[in-house]
Each structure stands twice: as C-alpha cells, then as structure tokens.
Amino acid sequence: MQLGPTKVARAAGSGASVPVESCQVCGHAPLDDVLSLGYMPPVNQMVPIGQVPRQQPWFPTNLLHCQKCDLVQLGLAVDPVIIFPPEYPYTSGTTKLLRDNFADLHRESAAMLGLGAKDLVVDIGSNDGTLLSNFQKGGHRVLGIEPTDVGDIANGKGIPTLKRYFGVAVAREVKREHGPASVVTAANCFAHIEDVHAIVDGIVEMLAPNGVFISESHYLIGLLDTLQYDTVYHEHLRYYSVASLKHLLEMHDLEVFHARPIPSHGGSIRVYAARRGAHTVQDSVRHMLAAEPRGKAMTARLAEFKRDVLLSKLRLLSMLRDLKEKGARIVGISAPSRASTLFNYVGLDDGIIDYVCEIPGSLKIGKCMPGTTIPVVDEARLFSDQPDCAIIFSWHIADELAPKLKAKGFRGKLITPLPVPRFL
C-alpha cells in the first residue's frame, strides 16, 4: 500500500520539508485544495526581544481533503526538529482547562477500564507530565515519552520520562524495560507526527493484548463549526473526524469502541481503541459517525468554511481599523501557538498590536510573536499600562479569562477574534 510522500526519508534537522501529494492515511491522490493561509513561520520558534532581525524559515500553509477517507490534512510536512525544537515553549500544566481535562481523562478511563496498581500507562508527547501526574496519583505505573527539554520538567517532578522521538524502536525498548502497557495515551500530538502508520505500529507494539489506546485530537467538525482556522499550522498535520480516525486505526486492526467530544483546545475528540473484539463498541461511536458529513457533503462543508474564513479576517480588520482611527491602543492577551496563524494570516503587526501578555512563568515571555516584532510580556503590564483594548487570542477560553482580567483590575475593552470578532 502506498502511504504517500511523507514516507520519504529526510536528514533530521536538515530543515527539509516534504510536500503531501497523496493522503497521509490511505495514499489516495490527488487531494482537493480546501484553503490557503499563505506562508507561515514555525509557531514554536520565537526570537528574543531586541535581537537583530535575521532570516527565518516560512512555509506554505495549505489544507487538503482526501475524498476517499475524508481526512483533512496539511499540504506540507516540515522537519520535526524545526517544529518541535529543544527549547519548545509550550507547557500543558499552565492551562486550567487542560489540567481539568486530564484529570477527567484519568477518572473516566480508570473507571471504564478497571485500572489497578500494576497497570502501566504510557503517554506519547507527555510534555511536562501533567496528564501522567493524574495516573501517578491514582496509584498506577507511568512513563512519559517527550522529545523536547520540557520533559526535564516532568522528570524533575518525579514522573519518569524518556526524552526521545517516539517510534517502533522506542516502543520495543519500553515493552522490554517496563512490560506491556495497559493504556497508551496521545493527547494533542497524534495528529502532529509525520509517519502516522509507524506511530500506530509502535503503539500496537507496546499495548497489552487487551490494552487500550486513547487519543485526543482537534476535532475537524468542531473546527469547521466554530471557524477555528487559527488551529491550522505546521505542527498539526492532520485534522481528524471520527470517520477518518476510525479508518486509520482499522488499517492496524484496532477498533474504535468509544468516542466523545471534549472541550480542550476549543473542541477536541477523545477516542478509545483496542484490538478487534477486546471491548464492546459503544453507541457513542455510532452517534458521532452518523452526525459527520461525508463525501460530497464534506466537500460542500469545506467550501463554506473557506468563504467564512475570509469574511472573518475582513471583519476583524474592519473592527481594528475603526479602533485605530479613534486612537485606541490595542494589546493581546495570551500567546498560544494558534495565535501565530491569526497574526500572520490577518496581518497583525506592531503597528496594530503593542504587545501580548502571558501569565507569569510562561516560557514565551521575553520573546516575540512568531513572524513579528511584537513582544510577549508579563501580564502585570496590562494592569499598570491600562491600554484601551485587549484581544484575547486564547479566545476558546475567553469565558474563563475575561472575568479574571476584570477582577484583577483591567478597565479596557476585551475582544474575541473568532469565530465572529466581537466585544465581550
């Protein structure tokens, strides 16, 4: 079976990028163009404030659709060393919504699967160990696999973590050293890794005979419904529906037996899969599949999405133009990776946005938003400076952030840029 050009070998760290000319899952070609957001910088390469401007890589950001398996995917696979540098600035433990979600994942899976003290839980892309900390507190054995320096944070907290890129060889090492895994999790990273078939092979290699793979990924249908084009960047190679994810896993004799939407990252899906027949397929899978557009209906839905993305951009620019004509000073609240897409697609530069605020302790403070010279600063500046307006770039948790900002003393207007730009 042809698995597409992303199987082409590359030298790690070479900066090479590979065009996606056939489907990353089923190998079908040609793929249909859905949307182009232009050229974008890597979202995790942030230049220190005041550094003399230097050349940085920019890559085309195109969405493609496979008519055969309905996978929506990025049109370019960038070297993972560029996308996930050792100084990767994201830590999952800084977001309350994620902390709550991972606590919920532990409660749900431990009850559903009857996990005990001897069960091993392995988390791929384990970041700072926030997910695994819940299983560790629950009395289960845990192991993280994280290629960036953020893994040092987890090890420092007593959560054993291998600093490696995951693959079949690492899976065999884990199984040899720790035994088979009762649960393998991949939260917000299963759509990020280039050769997805090799990743699933590694997961199957680690799983005990009745073991369960739990993935959490941005949900394509939610992305379309709430116009989350800002989640389109090179870290995210695939945008799964339940149908496309089911198709992928069945190619490796894994059966999806439970699926449900979750609120993390503005709308994701949590999907449970195991070897065929190991667990009873629940009604949740059938219900989600029945609600998803397929074939021509998906093609029409994606065309509608393309039109709405352009209109959203124009509406936001119109709102900001009106504010600037009145002399308003505008800043940003939070600097998630998704903000980089919005900044660079809409064209938000330092003439529009003075600075972006992050909570104390963020690894992004002291750096510039990708592709711009807009500084990221401690949020304390927001309250001492009192600009006229602040755009909440983590708009998917605006309902959580807005009251906190007001309670801390911010007196200006708050804006959410998506799905429809508006004042809160």
Phi, psi and chi 1 to 4 in degrees:
 res  aa     phi    psi   chi1   chi2   chi3   chi4
   1 MET       -  135.4  178.3 -177.2   66.3      -
   2 GLN   -78.9  127.4  179.8 -172.1    3.4      -
   3 LEU  -105.9    7.4  -62.0 -176.7      -      -
   4 GLY    95.3  166.0      -      -      -      -
   5 PRO   -68.1  -14.2   26.5  -35.2      -      -
   6 THR   -70.1   -4.4   55.7      -      -      -
   7 LYS   -78.1  -12.0  -70.6  -75.4  -72.2 -176.6
   8 VAL   -60.4  132.4  174.5      -      -      -
   9 ALA   -71.3  147.5      -      -      -      -
  10 ARG  -138.7  158.4   67.4  165.1  107.9 -130.7
  11 ALA   -82.5  123.5      -      -      -      -
  12 ALA   -58.2  131.6      -      -      -      -
  13 GLY    80.2    6.1      -      -      -      -
  14 SER   -75.1  -15.9   66.8      -      -      -
  15 GLY    82.5    4.6      -      -      -      -
  16 ALA   -68.1  147.0      -      -      -      -
  17 SER  -125.7  147.5   59.5      -      -      -
  18 VAL  -119.9  120.6  179.1      -      -      -
  19 PRO   -67.9  140.6   24.0  -32.1      -      -
  20 VAL   -92.3  105.4  174.5      -      -      -
  21 GLU  -106.0  -13.0  -62.7  172.8  -15.4      -
  22 SER  -140.9  160.0   60.9      -      -      -
  23 CYS   -57.9  134.0  179.8      -      -      -
  24 GLN   -66.2  -19.9  -62.8  174.1   49.6      -
  25 VAL  -101.0  -56.1  166.8      -      -      -
  26 CYS  -103.8   -9.7   72.0      -      -      -
  27 GLY    83.1    2.4      -      -      -      -
  28 HIS   -65.3  144.0  174.2   76.4      -      -
  29 ALA  -147.3  152.3      -      -      -      -
  30 PRO   -81.4  166.0   31.8  -36.1      -      -
  31 LEU   -99.3  149.3  -59.6  173.0      -      -
  32 ASP   -87.9  138.5  -65.2  -22.7      -      -
  33 ASP   -72.2  133.6  -70.1  -35.9      -      -
  34 VAL  -107.8  -48.6  173.1      -      -      -
  35 LEU  -164.2  142.3  172.6   70.9      -      -
  36 SER  -120.1  127.7  173.4      -      -      -
  37 LEU  -103.0   10.4  -63.7  176.7      -      -
  38 GLY    83.2 -162.7      -      -      -      -
  39 TYR   -90.8  138.3  -80.0   69.7      -      -
  40 MET  -130.8  148.1  -61.2  -79.7  177.7      -
  41 PRO   -80.5  160.9   32.1  -35.6      -      -
  42 PRO   -60.6  131.6  -20.2   31.9      -      -
  43 VAL   -72.5  -17.5  -59.9      -      -      -
  44 ASN  -104.7    7.9  -66.1  -47.3      -      -
  45 GLN  -104.4  102.2  -70.2 -166.7   14.0      -
  46 MET  -114.6  124.3  -58.1  178.0   69.8      -
  47 VAL   -80.7  135.6  175.6      -      -      -
  48 PRO   -58.7  145.0  -24.4   34.4      -      -
  49 ILE   -57.6  132.9  -65.1  171.5      -      -
  50 GLY    88.2   -6.7      -      -      -      -
  51 GLN   -67.2  139.6 -175.1  177.9   88.4      -
  52 VAL   -59.2  129.2  175.8      -      -      -
  53 PRO   -54.2  137.2  -26.9   35.3      -      -
  54 ARG  -138.1  166.5   56.3  179.8  172.9   80.3
  55 GLN   -66.8  135.5 -178.0  176.4  -18.1      -
  56 GLN  -128.5  153.6  -68.0  179.0  -84.1      -
  57 PRO   -75.4  142.8   27.7  -34.2      -      -
  58 TRP  -130.2  142.2  -72.4   62.3      -      -
  59 PHE  -131.2  146.5  -57.3   98.5      -      -
  60 PRO   -64.2  142.9   22.8  -32.3      -      -
  61 THR  -121.6   93.3  -52.0      -      -      -
  62 ASN  -120.7  138.8  -59.6  -34.3      -      -
  63 LEU   -98.4  138.5  -89.5 -173.1      -      -
  64 LEU  -126.8  155.2  -52.6  174.0      -      -
  65 HIS  -128.3  132.5  171.8 -130.4      -      -
  66 CYS   -94.6  118.8  173.5      -      -      -
  67 GLN   -72.2  -18.6  -69.7 -166.1   14.1      -
  68 LYS   -79.6  -48.7 -176.8  176.6  179.3 -178.6
  69 CYS  -115.2    2.6   71.8      -      -      -
  70 ASP    65.0   20.3  -89.3  -29.9      -      -
  71 LEU   -75.1  130.9  179.1   71.2      -      -
  72 VAL   -99.5  132.7  172.6      -      -      -
  73 GLN  -148.2  159.5   52.8 -154.2  -70.7      -
  74 LEU   -77.3  148.9 -153.1   62.0      -      -
  75 GLY   -87.3    3.0      -      -      -      -
  76 LEU  -147.0  133.1 -170.0   75.8      -      -
  77 ALA  -105.0  112.8      -      -      -      -
  78 VAL   -92.4  146.4  179.0      -      -      -
  79 ASP   -46.4  123.6 -170.6  -29.6      -      -
  80 PRO   -61.0  -22.9   18.5  -31.0      -      -
  81 VAL   -67.2  -28.7  175.1      -      -      -
  82 ILE   -77.7  -41.2  -66.3  175.1      -      -
  83 ILE   -74.0  -38.3  -58.8  -57.2      -      -
  84 PHE  -122.0   72.4  -57.6  103.8      -      -
  85 PRO   -68.6  160.2   28.6  -35.9      -      -
  86 PRO   -54.3  -31.5  -25.9   35.0      -      -
  87 GLU   -89.0   21.0   65.8  -85.3   14.0      -
  88 TYR   -38.2  120.4 -172.5   60.1      -      -
  89 PRO   -91.3    3.1   32.4  -34.6      -      -
  90 TYR   -93.5  133.2  172.9   76.0      -      -
  91 THR  -129.3  125.0   51.4      -      -      -
  92 SER   -69.9  -23.7   54.5      -      -      -
  93 GLY   -70.6  -10.8      -      -      -      -
  94 THR   -83.0   -8.7   58.3      -      -      -
  95 THR  -109.5  118.8  -55.5      -      -      -
  96 LYS   -60.6  -40.4 -178.9  179.6 -176.3  -60.8
  97 LEU   -59.3  -39.0 -173.4   64.6      -      -
  98 LEU   -70.8  -41.6  -87.4 -175.8      -      -
  99 ARG   -59.0  -44.3  -64.1 -164.5  -56.7  -89.9
 100 ASP   -65.4  -38.9  -67.9  -14.8      -      -
 101 ASN   -63.7  -42.9  174.5   69.3      -      -
 102 PHE   -69.3  -33.4  -69.0  152.6      -      -
 103 ALA   -64.5  -39.8      -      -      -      -
 104 ASP   -65.4  -40.0  174.4   72.4      -      -
 105 LEU   -59.3  -42.8  169.9   59.7      -      -
 106 HIS   -64.0  -48.4  167.9 -107.8      -      -
 107 ARG   -59.1  -46.5  -74.1 -168.5  -60.7  -92.5
 108 GLU   -65.3  -49.6  178.8 -177.6   84.5      -
 109 SER   -71.1  -38.3   59.9      -      -      -
 110 ALA   -63.0  -40.1      -      -      -      -
 111 ALA   -72.4  -44.5      -      -      -      -
 112 MET   -66.5  -38.1 -177.9 -174.9  -58.3      -
 113 LEU  -101.2   -5.0  -54.2  175.8      -      -
 114 GLY    62.8   45.7      -      -      -      -
 115 LEU   -68.5  143.1  -61.4  179.2      -      -
 116 GLY  -124.1 -173.3      -      -      -      -
 117 ALA   -66.4  -27.8      -      -      -      -
 118 LYS   -84.3  -12.6  -66.5 -177.1  179.9  179.8
 119 ASP   -72.3  135.2  -71.9  -59.2      -      -
 120 LEU   -97.7  130.1  172.8   65.8      -      -
 121 VAL  -114.5  121.1  179.5      -      -      -
 122 VAL  -112.3  128.6  178.5      -      -      -
 123 ASP  -111.2  119.4 -173.7   26.2      -      -
 124 ILE   -87.3  131.6  -60.1  169.5      -      -
 125 GLY    68.7   50.4      -      -      -      -
 126 SER   -76.8   -6.7   52.9      -      -      -
 127 ASN    53.6 -128.6 -162.2 -100.4      -      -
 128 ASP   -89.9   10.8   61.6    0.9      -      -
 129 GLY    85.7    9.9      -      -      -      -
 130 THR   -60.0  -44.5  -60.7      -      -      -
 131 LEU   -62.9  -50.9 -174.5  155.6      -      -
 132 LEU   -66.8  -24.8  -74.9  177.5      -      -
 133 SER   -59.2  -32.6   65.8      -      -      -
 134 ASN   -67.2  -41.9  -65.7  -78.8      -      -
 135 PHE   -70.2  -36.3  -73.0   90.9      -      -
 136 GLN   -63.9  -44.4 -172.0  179.1   62.1      -
 137 LYS   -64.9  -27.8  -69.1  172.3 -174.3  174.1
 138 GLY   -77.5   -1.7      -      -      -      -
 139 GLY    91.8   12.6      -      -      -      -
 140 HIS   -96.8  156.5  -44.7  -64.0      -      -
 141 ARG   -74.1  141.1  -63.7 -171.0  -61.9  133.4
 142 VAL  -135.8  153.8  -59.8      -      -      -
 143 LEU  -152.2  130.0  179.3   68.7      -      -
 144 GLY  -104.0  151.7      -      -      -      -
 145 ILE  -128.0  112.9  -58.0  172.5      -      -
 146 GLU  -145.5  120.0  169.0   59.4   45.3      -
 147 PRO   -80.3  -15.5   29.5  -35.0      -      -
 148 THR   -99.1  174.4   73.7      -      -      -
 149 ASP   -67.6  -12.7  -70.7  -15.6      -      -
 150 VAL   -61.0  -26.1  176.3      -      -      -
 151 GLY   -59.3  -25.8      -      -      -      -
 152 ASP   -64.2  -32.3  -66.2  -25.8      -      -
 153 ILE   -63.4  -44.3  -61.4  175.1      -      -
 154 ALA   -63.1  -47.0      -      -      -      -
 155 ASN   -59.8  -37.5  -81.1  -44.0      -      -
 156 GLY   -66.1  -23.1      -      -      -      -
 157 LYS   -92.3    4.9  -66.7 -171.1  -64.6 -172.2
 158 GLY    84.1   18.3      -      -      -      -
 159 ILE  -103.9  105.4  -61.0  169.5      -      -
 160 PRO   -58.8  128.3   18.8  -29.4      -      -
 161 THR  -140.3  128.1  -58.7      -      -      -
 162 LEU   -87.9  125.9  -64.9  176.9      -      -
 163 LYS   -89.3   82.1  -72.2 -179.5   63.8  177.6
 164 ARG  -142.6  156.4  -48.8  -86.4 -172.9   81.8
 165 TYR   -78.2  131.6  -73.6  101.3      -      -
 166 PHE   -75.0  142.3  179.9   71.5      -      -
 167 GLY  -167.7 -176.4      -      -      -      -
 168 VAL   -61.3  -39.3  174.4      -      -      -
 169 ALA   -62.7  -42.4      -      -      -      -
 170 VAL   -66.3  -37.9  171.3      -      -      -
 171 ALA   -60.9  -42.3      -      -      -      -
 172 ARG   -66.2  -37.5  -71.3  172.2  178.6  159.4
 173 GLU   -63.6  -43.8  177.2 -174.7  -20.9      -
 174 VAL   -61.7  -45.8  168.9      -      -      -
 175 LYS   -64.8  -38.1 -172.1  175.1 -179.2  179.6
 176 ARG   -69.2  -41.3 -177.2  174.9   63.0 -109.3
 177 GLU   -86.1  -29.2  -61.6  -66.0  -29.8      -
 178 HIS  -123.3  -10.0  -57.8  -87.7      -      -
 179 GLY    90.3  171.3      -      -      -      -
 180 PRO   -67.5  152.2   23.7  -32.6      -      -
 181 ALA   -93.9  135.1      -      -      -      -
 182 SER   -75.7  -33.0  -61.8      -      -      -
 183 VAL  -138.9  133.7  174.3      -      -      -
 184 VAL  -119.0  126.1  174.4      -      -      -
 185 THR  -112.6  150.3   56.5      -      -      -
 186 ALA  -145.1   97.1      -      -      -      -
 187 ALA  -103.1  114.6      -      -      -      -
 188 ASN    59.0   34.7 -160.2   39.4      -      -
 189 CYS  -141.6  -13.4   71.1      -      -      -
 190 PHE   -66.8  -22.2 -171.2   54.5      -      -
 191 ALA   -92.8    1.0      -      -      -      -
 192 HIS   -97.4  -24.3  -59.7 -178.8      -      -
 193 ILE   -90.2  134.2  -52.7  171.8      -      -
 194 GLU   -63.5  -60.3 -174.8  176.5  -35.9      -
 195 ASP   -87.8   83.6 -173.3   -4.3      -      -
 196 VAL   -65.0  -29.9   67.2      -      -      -
 197 HIS   -68.5  -36.8  -70.9  -76.4      -      -
 198 ALA   -67.2  -34.7      -      -      -      -
 199 ILE   -66.0  -45.6  -62.0  -53.3      -      -
 200 VAL   -64.8  -37.8 -179.8      -      -      -
 201 ASP   -58.1  -41.9  -76.5  -19.1      -      -
 202 GLY   -66.0  -39.2      -      -      -      -
 203 ILE   -63.1  -46.5  -69.5  166.6      -      -
 204 VAL   -61.1  -38.0  172.8      -      -      -
 205 GLU   -60.6  -37.9  176.8   72.1   26.3      -
 206 MET   -80.1  -27.6  -76.9 -166.0  -61.8      -
 207 LEU   -69.7  138.3  -79.9  177.5      -      -
 208 ALA   -65.3  163.0      -      -      -      -
 209 PRO   -51.1  -38.9  -29.3   36.1      -      -
 210 ASN  -107.8   20.5   63.9  -18.9      -      -
 211 GLY   -68.4  161.9      -      -      -      -
 212 VAL  -126.5  135.2  172.8      -      -      -
 213 PHE  -101.4  125.1  169.6   49.9      -      -
 214 ILE  -116.7  119.1  -53.8  173.2      -      -
 215 SER  -114.2  147.4   67.4      -      -      -
 216 GLU  -127.2  125.7  -68.4 -173.2   -7.6      -
 217 SER  -143.3  156.0  -54.4      -      -      -
 218 HIS   -52.7  137.7  -84.0  105.5      -      -
 219 TYR   -96.2  120.6 -174.4   36.1      -      -
 220 LEU   -54.8  -44.6  172.5   65.0      -      -
 221 ILE   -66.1  -41.6  -49.0  -54.6      -      -
 222 GLY   -64.7  -37.8      -      -      -      -
 223 LEU   -58.9  -44.7 -177.2  154.9      -      -
 224 LEU   -69.2  -42.9  -61.2  177.0      -      -
 225 ASP   -67.5  -32.9  -71.1  -14.2      -      -
 226 THR  -108.7   13.5   53.7      -      -      -
 227 LEU    58.3   43.9 -151.3   61.6      -      -
 228 GLN   -85.8   58.2  -65.3 -170.8   51.9      -
 229 TYR   -66.2  -17.8   71.4   81.7      -      -
 230 ASP   -70.5  -10.0   57.4  -19.6      -      -
 231 THR   -86.3    1.5   65.5      -      -      -
 232 VAL   -90.1  104.3  178.8      -      -      -
 233 TYR  -155.8  173.9   48.0   88.8      -      -
 234 HIS   -70.5  -13.8  -62.4   98.5      -      -
 235 GLU   -69.0  -29.1 -172.0  174.9  -62.3      -
 236 HIS  -101.2  100.8  -60.7  158.4      -      -
 237 LEU   -83.4  -26.3  -74.2  170.4      -      -
 238 ARG  -137.7  148.1  -64.8  172.1  -65.6  -78.7
 239 TYR  -124.4  102.8  -60.5   83.5      -      -
 240 TYR   -86.0  139.5  -65.4  119.9      -      -
 241 SER   -95.9  170.5   60.8      -      -      -
 242 VAL   -62.7  -37.7  174.9      -      -      -
 243 ALA   -63.0  -46.8      -      -      -      -
 244 SER   -69.6  -35.9   62.1      -      -      -
 245 LEU   -68.3  -40.8 -169.0   53.0      -      -
 246 LYS   -60.3  -43.2  178.8  173.9  178.1  -72.5
 247 HIS   -60.0  -45.5 -177.1   90.2      -      -
 248 LEU   -60.4  -50.7  163.7   62.9      -      -
 249 LEU   -67.7  -34.0  -63.9  173.7      -      -
 250 GLU   -65.5  -25.2  -74.7  177.8  -12.6      -
 251 MET   -65.3  -16.5  -64.9  171.6   75.1      -
 252 HIS  -116.5   22.4  -62.5  -95.0      -      -
 253 ASP    61.1   28.7  -66.1  -39.0      -      -
 254 LEU  -104.2  140.2  -67.2  176.6      -      -
 255 GLU  -114.7  127.5 -178.2  176.3   52.6      -
 256 VAL   -74.7  122.8  172.6      -      -      -
 257 PHE  -118.4   -7.8   66.9   87.8      -      -
 258 HIS  -156.0  140.6  178.0   51.4      -      -
 259 ALA  -152.0  141.3      -      -      -      -
 260 ARG  -157.2  152.1   72.5  175.9 -176.1   91.6
 261 PRO   -73.6  148.1   24.3  -30.5      -      -
 262 ILE  -134.1  157.7   55.2  174.4      -      -
 263 PRO   -82.2  -11.1   28.2  -34.2      -      -
 264 SER   -61.0  145.9   61.1      -      -      -
 265 HIS    58.4   27.3  -57.3  -72.5      -      -
 266 GLY    85.3    2.9      -      -      -      -
 267 GLY   137.6  103.3      -      -      -      -
 268 SER  -131.3  175.8  -59.9      -      -      -
 269 ILE  -124.1  140.6   46.0  172.4      -      -
 270 ARG  -107.8  123.3 -179.2 -178.0  -63.3  162.5
 271 VAL  -126.5  129.0  174.4      -      -      -
 272 TYR  -102.4  133.5  -70.2   66.1      -      -
 273 ALA  -141.0  151.0      -      -      -      -
 274 ALA  -152.3  175.1      -      -      -      -
 275 ARG   -60.2  148.7  -68.9 -179.1  173.7   85.5
 276 ARG   -52.3  129.3  -66.7 -179.1 -171.6  -85.2
 277 GLY    83.9   -6.8      -      -      -      -
 278 ALA   -72.1  -28.7      -      -      -      -
 279 HIS  -139.0  149.4  -65.4  -94.3      -      -
 280 THR   -72.8  130.9  -58.0      -      -      -
 281 VAL   -70.6  126.5  177.6      -      -      -
 282 GLN   -89.9  161.4  -59.3 -178.2   16.8      -
 283 ASP   -61.9  -24.6  -72.0  -19.4      -      -
 284 SER   -56.7  -35.5   61.0      -      -      -
 285 VAL   -66.9  -48.5  178.8      -      -      -
 286 ARG   -62.4  -39.9  -71.0 -176.3  -77.6  -88.9
 287 HIS   -64.4  -43.0  -68.4  158.7      -      -
 288 MET   -69.2  -39.6  -68.5 -160.0   71.8      -
 289 LEU   -62.4  -40.7  -72.8  171.9      -      -
 290 ALA   -65.9  -26.6      -      -      -      -
 291 ALA   -87.7   -8.0      -      -      -      -
 292 GLU   -90.3  137.0  -66.0 -179.6   -9.4      -
 293 PRO   -68.4  146.0   24.9  -32.1      -      -
 294 ARG  -134.8  155.4  -59.6  -66.7  -55.7  -85.8
 295 GLY    57.6 -124.9      -      -      -      -
 296 LYS   -63.3  -33.8  -68.6 -177.5  178.8  178.8
 297 ALA   -64.6  -37.4      -      -      -      -
 298 MET   -68.6  -41.8  177.8   63.8   82.0      -
 299 THR   -58.8  -43.6  -60.1      -      -      -
 300 ALA   -66.4  -39.1      -      -      -      -
 301 ARG   -65.1  -38.2 -176.5   67.5 -172.1   85.5
 302 LEU   -69.7  -34.6  -67.8  170.2      -      -
 303 ALA   -65.5  -39.6      -      -      -      -
 304 GLU   -63.4  -39.5 -179.2 -176.4   -6.1      -
 305 PHE   -61.0  -44.6  175.6   70.0      -      -
 306 LYS   -58.4  -45.2  177.8  179.5 -178.9  178.7
 307 ARG   -63.4  -43.6 -178.9 -159.4   65.7 -161.4
 308 ASP   -67.9  -32.4  -70.5  -14.9      -      -
 309 VAL   -61.7  -46.7  166.6      -      -      -
 310 LEU   -61.5  -44.7  173.4   60.7      -      -
 311 LEU   -63.6  -37.6  -68.3  176.5      -      -
 312 SER   -62.9  -43.4  176.0      -      -      -
 313 LYS   -59.5  -46.2  170.7 -178.6  178.1  175.7
 314 LEU   -66.4  -36.6  -65.2  175.3      -      -
 315 ARG   -65.9  -41.8  -70.1 -175.3 -176.0  114.2
 316 LEU   -65.1  -43.0  179.5   57.8      -      -
 317 LEU   -63.5  -37.8  -76.2  172.3      -      -
 318 SER   -63.9  -43.1  177.0      -      -      -
 319 MET   -62.3  -44.5  174.8 -173.3  -78.1      -
 320 LEU   -69.5  -35.3  -62.7  179.1      -      -
 321 ARG   -60.8  -45.8 -179.6 -156.0   62.8 -161.5
 322 ASP   -60.2  -41.0  -69.4  -14.9      -      -
 323 LEU   -66.3  -43.9  -71.6  168.5      -      -
 324 LYS   -67.8  -33.8  -67.1  -53.8  -99.5 -174.3
 325 GLU   -64.5  -24.4  -75.4 -179.7  -16.6      -
 326 LYS   -91.2    4.2  -63.9  173.8 -176.9  176.4
 327 GLY    83.3   16.3      -      -      -      -
 328 ALA   -70.2  142.1      -      -      -      -
 329 ARG   -94.4  130.1  -70.8 -169.3  -55.3  124.6
 330 ILE  -122.1  134.5  -54.9  171.5      -      -
 331 VAL  -128.1  177.5  -56.6      -      -      -
 332 GLY  -116.4  152.2      -      -      -      -
 333 ILE  -114.7  119.7  -58.4  -67.7      -      -
 334 SER    74.7  147.9   69.7      -      -      -
 335 ALA  -129.3   57.9      -      -      -      -
 336 PRO   -67.3  163.8   29.7  -36.4      -      -
 337 SER   -56.4  -37.3  -63.5      -      -      -
 338 ARG   -61.8  -25.9   62.9 -163.5  -59.6  157.4
 339 ALA   -64.2  -28.8      -      -      -      -
 340 SER   -61.1  -40.9  177.1      -      -      -
 341 THR   -63.1  -45.3  -66.5      -      -      -
 342 LEU   -64.1  -43.9 -158.8  147.6      -      -
 343 PHE   -57.6  -48.1  -92.2   72.7      -      -
 344 ASN   -83.2  -29.7  -70.9  -75.0      -      -
 345 TYR   -74.6  -44.5  172.9   63.7      -      -
 346 VAL   -75.7  -30.8  175.0      -      -      -
 347 GLY    92.8   41.6      -      -      -      -
 348 LEU   -85.6  111.8  -56.9 -179.6      -      -
 349 ASP  -115.9 -173.1   58.1   24.5      -      -
 350 ASP   -73.5   -5.9   59.8    3.1      -      -
 351 GLY   -80.2  -18.6      -      -      -      -
 352 ILE  -104.3  -46.1  -59.8  173.6      -      -
 353 ILE  -110.8  120.5  -52.4  -66.9      -      -
 354 ASP   -72.1  -45.1  -69.7   -0.7      -      -
 355 TYR  -164.0  168.6   53.2   83.4      -      -
 356 VAL  -123.6  134.4  175.7      -      -      -
 357 CYS   -97.5  140.7  -59.1      -      -      -
 358 GLU  -128.9  156.9  -87.5  -82.1  -74.1      -
 359 ILE   -69.3  151.8   60.9  173.0      -      -
 360 PRO   -54.9  138.3  -25.0   34.1      -      -
 361 GLY    95.6  -11.7      -      -      -      -
 362 SER   -63.3  136.8  168.7      -      -      -
 363 LEU   -71.8   -6.8  -60.9  178.2      -      -
 364 LYS   -90.8  -15.5  -61.6 -178.6  179.4 -176.1
 365 ILE   -63.5  136.7  -67.7  173.2      -      -
 366 GLY    91.6    2.6      -      -      -      -
 367 LYS  -121.4  176.0  -60.5  177.3 -179.4  178.1
 368 CYS  -107.5  149.9  -65.4      -      -      -
 369 MET   -58.1  137.8  -68.3  -62.1  -63.8      -
 370 PRO   -53.2  132.4  -26.4   35.7      -      -
 371 GLY    79.0    4.6      -      -      -      -
 372 THR  -137.4  176.6   78.1      -      -      -
 373 THR  -108.9   20.3   56.8      -      -      -
 374 ILE   -78.8  119.9  -59.5  171.4      -      -
 375 PRO   -77.1  149.0   28.1  -34.2      -      -
 376 VAL  -102.6  125.0  179.2      -      -      -
 377 VAL  -128.5  166.7  -57.9      -      -      -
 378 ASP   -63.2  139.7 -169.3  -64.1      -      -
 379 GLU   -64.1  -13.8   72.7  169.4    8.2      -
 380 ALA   -57.0  -29.6      -      -      -      -
 381 ARG   -64.8  -31.3 -178.0  169.3  171.2 -177.9
 382 LEU   -58.8  -42.2  178.0   73.6      -      -
 383 PHE   -80.7  -30.0  -51.1  112.8      -      -
 384 SER   -80.7  -32.5   61.9      -      -      -
 385 ASP   -85.4  -36.6 -166.6   26.0      -      -
 386 GLN    50.7   63.3  -68.0  -65.6  -23.5      -
 387 PRO   -66.0  167.2   26.7  -35.1      -      -
 388 ASP   -70.3  -39.0  -58.2  -67.2      -      -
 389 CYS  -140.2  150.9  -58.0      -      -      -
 390 ALA  -137.0  128.2      -      -      -      -
 391 ILE   -92.4  126.5  -56.3  173.1      -      -
 392 ILE   -87.3  104.6  -60.3  178.5      -      -
 393 PHE   -80.0  -20.6  -70.4  107.7      -      -
 394 SER   -88.6   59.2  -71.5      -      -      -
 395 TRP   -64.7  -22.0   59.1  -91.0      -      -
 396 HIS   -70.6  -14.4   55.7  -64.4      -      -
 397 ILE  -121.1   28.5   54.6  172.6      -      -
 398 ALA   -61.1  -35.5      -      -      -      -
 399 ASP   -63.7  -27.7  -69.7  -18.4      -      -
 400 GLU   -81.3  -39.4  172.7 -169.9  -27.0      -
 401 LEU   -79.2  -40.8  -67.0  178.0      -      -
 402 ALA   -56.3  -49.6      -      -      -      -
 403 PRO   -62.7  -34.0  -11.5   18.3      -      -
 404 LYS   -66.4  -41.6  -66.8  179.6  179.5  179.0
 405 LEU   -65.7  -40.5  -65.3  169.3      -      -
 406 LYS   -65.8  -41.5  -67.0  -67.1 -172.8 -178.6
 407 ALA   -64.5  -30.6      -      -      -      -
 408 LYS   -80.6   -7.8  -71.2 -179.1  179.0 -180.0
 409 GLY   115.8    4.5      -      -      -      -
 410 PHE   -73.1  128.3  178.8   60.2      -      -
 411 ARG  -107.5   -4.4  -60.0 -173.1  -62.9  -87.5
 412 GLY   -81.8 -176.7      -      -      -      -
 413 LYS   -82.5  145.2  -64.6  179.0  179.8  178.7
 414 LEU  -111.4  138.4  -68.4  172.0      -      -
 415 ILE  -125.0  138.2  -62.4  171.2      -      -
 416 THR  -107.0  130.1   55.7      -      -      -
 417 PRO   -82.0  -21.7   29.4  -33.8      -      -
 418 LEU  -138.5  159.4  -69.3  172.7      -      -
 419 PRO   -71.8  -26.7   24.6  -32.7      -      -
 420 VAL  -121.4  121.9  177.3      -      -      -
 421 PRO   -56.4  130.2  -22.0   32.4      -      -
 422 ARG  -159.4  158.3   63.5 -173.9  176.9   90.8
 423 PHE   -84.9  140.0  -67.7  104.6      -      -
 424 LEU   -82.5      -  -68.6  177.3      -      -
